[in-house]
């Protein structure tokens, strides 16, 4: 049994008590390729015949089984991350596979809301499946949080006034790193 990327043997070893001619190994493929359940799974029957210089011969046959049992690998997968105000947007990982060169990275995400609009988690899931059904997956949580209180940018001074001379209220403004403040 061979993995799809392995080289097949060129021919079995041979010896003879009187010596062999370098051209004495005959190789034939006995039958055609028989496909298995996926692109990189198949069977091929081979036969080797060896003859010495006196015409004595011997044959050996072998059915080579080729399969793909290696899962694809996701490369550049992001780690979980937390940021203020907005969840980070992760890069899409790439995929490598020893047998299948045309694999699409599938992506799904779900949002879990927190206690306010800027507090939430997005769970990202990347998965890949090669032609023979071998799979790999990775998930990462990207979290947004709002841990900073609004900051008053103007505030009135404390003053003492007579009850009949109360001034109009001073307009107070504030800023916030995540929200518009009113």
C-alpha positions as CSV (number, residue, x, y, z in Angstrom):
1,X,0.0,0.0,0.0
2,X,1.3,3.4,-1.0
3,X,0.3,7.0,-0.3
4,X,-0.5,8.9,-3.4
5,X,2.8,10.9,-3.3
6,X,5.0,7.8,-2.9
7,X,7.1,6.3,-5.7
8,X,6.3,2.8,-6.8
9,X,9.1,0.2,-6.8
10,X,10.8,0.0,-10.2
11,X,11.2,-3.7,-9.9
12,X,11.8,-6.3,-7.2
13,X,15.4,-7.4,-6.5
14,X,16.6,-10.5,-8.4
15,X,19.6,-12.8,-8.2
16,X,20.7,-16.0,-9.9
17,X,23.5,-18.4,-9.1
18,X,24.9,-18.1,-12.6
19,X,24.4,-14.4,-13.1
20,X,21.8,-12.1,-14.6
21,X,21.8,-10.1,-17.8
22,X,21.1,-6.4,-16.9
23,X,18.2,-6.4,-19.4
24,X,16.6,-9.6,-18.1
25,X,13.8,-8.1,-16.0
26,X,10.6,-7.7,-17.9
27,X,7.8,-5.5,-16.4
28,X,4.2,-5.6,-17.5
29,X,1.1,-4.0,-16.1
30,X,-1.3,-6.8,-15.9
31,X,-4.6,-5.1,-16.5
32,X,-5.6,-1.5,-16.1
33,X,-6.0,0.8,-13.2
34,X,-9.0,0.0,-11.1
35,X,-10.4,3.2,-9.5
36,X,-11.4,3.2,-5.8
37,X,-13.8,5.4,-4.0
38,X,-11.9,8.7,-4.6
39,X,-9.5,10.3,-7.0
40,X,-6.4,9.2,-5.1
41,X,-7.4,5.7,-4.4
42,X,-6.8,3.0,-7.0
43,X,-5.3,-0.5,-7.6
44,X,-2.9,-1.6,-10.3
45,X,-1.7,-5.2,-10.9
46,X,2.0,-5.5,-11.9
47,X,4.0,-8.5,-13.1
48,X,7.7,-8.9,-13.3
49,X,9.4,-11.7,-15.1
50,X,13.2,-12.4,-14.7
51,X,15.2,-14.7,-16.9
52,X,18.8,-15.8,-16.7
53,X,21.2,-16.3,-19.7
54,X,20.2,-19.9,-20.0
55,X,16.4,-19.2,-20.4
56,X,15.4,-20.1,-16.9
57,X,12.7,-17.7,-15.7
58,X,10.6,-16.8,-12.7
59,X,7.7,-14.4,-12.3
60,X,6.2,-12.4,-9.4
61,X,3.1,-10.3,-9.4
62,X,1.9,-7.6,-7.1
63,X,-1.2,-5.5,-6.8
64,X,-0.2,-1.9,-5.8
65,X,-2.8,-0.2,-3.7
66,X,-2.6,3.6,-3.7
67,X,-4.6,5.6,-1.2
68,X,-4.9,9.0,0.5
69,X,-5.2,8.8,4.2
70,X,-3.5,12.1,5.0
71,X,-5.7,15.0,6.1
72,X,-5.1,18.4,4.5
73,X,-3.4,21.0,6.6
74,X,-4.7,24.5,7.3
75,X,-1.9,27.1,7.2
76,X,-1.9,30.5,8.8
77,X,-4.8,29.8,11.1
78,X,-5.5,32.8,13.4
79,X,-5.5,32.6,17.1
80,X,-8.3,33.9,19.3
81,X,-8.2,37.7,19.7
82,X,-9.9,40.4,21.7
83,X,-10.1,44.1,20.8
84,X,-11.9,47.3,21.9
85,X,-15.1,48.2,20.2
86,X,-15.0,45.9,17.2
87,X,-14.0,42.3,16.8
88,X,-10.9,41.8,14.7
89,X,-11.4,40.4,11.2
90,X,-9.1,37.4,10.8
91,X,-7.3,36.4,7.6
92,X,-8.5,33.4,5.7
93,X,-6.1,30.5,6.2
94,X,-4.6,28.6,3.2
95,X,-4.6,24.8,2.8
96,X,-2.0,22.3,1.7
97,X,-2.5,18.6,0.9
98,X,0.0,16.0,-0.3
99,X,-2.4,14.5,-2.8
100,X,-5.2,17.0,-3.7
101,X,-4.0,20.4,-5.0
102,X,-7.5,21.9,-5.5
103,X,-9.1,22.2,-2.1
104,X,-11.4,25.1,-1.1
105,X,-11.3,26.5,2.4
106,X,-14.9,26.7,3.8
107,X,-15.8,29.4,6.3
108,X,-18.7,29.8,8.7
109,X,-19.1,32.2,11.5
110,X,-21.7,32.9,14.3
111,X,-22.1,36.0,16.5
112,X,-22.8,35.7,20.2
113,X,-24.1,39.1,21.6
114,X,-22.9,40.4,24.9
115,X,-24.3,43.0,27.3
116,X,-24.1,45.9,24.9
117,X,-23.7,46.6,21.2
118,X,-19.9,46.7,21.4
119,X,-19.6,43.5,23.5
120,X,-19.8,40.4,21.4
121,X,-17.9,37.4,20.1
122,X,-17.7,36.0,16.6
123,X,-16.7,32.4,16.4
124,X,-15.1,31.6,13.0
125,X,-14.8,28.0,11.8
126,X,-12.6,27.0,8.8
127,X,-12.8,23.5,7.4
128,X,-11.3,21.6,4.5
129,X,-12.0,18.2,2.9
130,X,-9.9,16.6,0.3
131,X,-11.2,14.3,-2.6
132,X,-10.9,11.2,-0.4
133,X,-12.9,12.6,2.6
134,X,-9.9,13.5,4.9
135,X,-10.8,16.6,6.8
136,X,-9.2,19.3,9.0
137,X,-10.8,22.2,10.8
138,X,-9.9,25.2,13.0
139,X,-11.9,27.6,15.0
140,X,-11.1,31.0,16.6
141,X,-13.1,33.4,18.7
142,X,-12.8,37.1,17.9
143,X,-14.1,39.2,20.7
144,X,-15.1,42.8,20.9
145,X,-15.4,44.5,24.3
146,X,-16.1,48.0,25.6
147,X,-14.2,48.3,28.9
148,X,-13.6,52.1,28.9
149,X,-16.1,54.5,30.5
150,X,-17.1,57.7,28.6
151,X,-14.9,60.8,29.4
152,X,-16.5,64.2,30.1
153,X,-14.7,66.7,27.9
154,X,-16.2,69.8,29.5
155,X,-17.8,70.2,32.9
156,X,-19.0,73.3,34.7
157,X,-17.3,74.8,37.7
158,X,-19.0,74.6,41.1
159,X,-20.6,78.0,41.8
160,X,-22.8,79.4,44.5
161,X,-25.7,81.6,43.4
162,X,-28.8,83.3,44.8
163,X,-32.0,81.4,44.1
164,X,-33.3,84.2,41.8
165,X,-30.0,84.3,39.8
166,X,-29.6,80.7,38.7
167,X,-27.7,80.7,35.3
168,X,-28.6,78.5,32.4
169,X,-27.1,75.1,32.5
170,X,-23.7,74.7,30.9
171,X,-23.6,72.2,28.0
172,X,-21.5,69.2,29.0
173,X,-19.9,67.1,26.3
174,X,-18.3,63.7,26.5
175,X,-16.4,61.3,24.3
176,X,-16.2,57.5,24.2
177,X,-13.8,55.2,22.4
178,X,-16.7,53.0,21.1
179,X,-19.9,54.9,21.1
180,X,-21.4,58.3,20.2
181,X,-22.3,59.9,23.5
182,X,-25.3,62.2,24.0
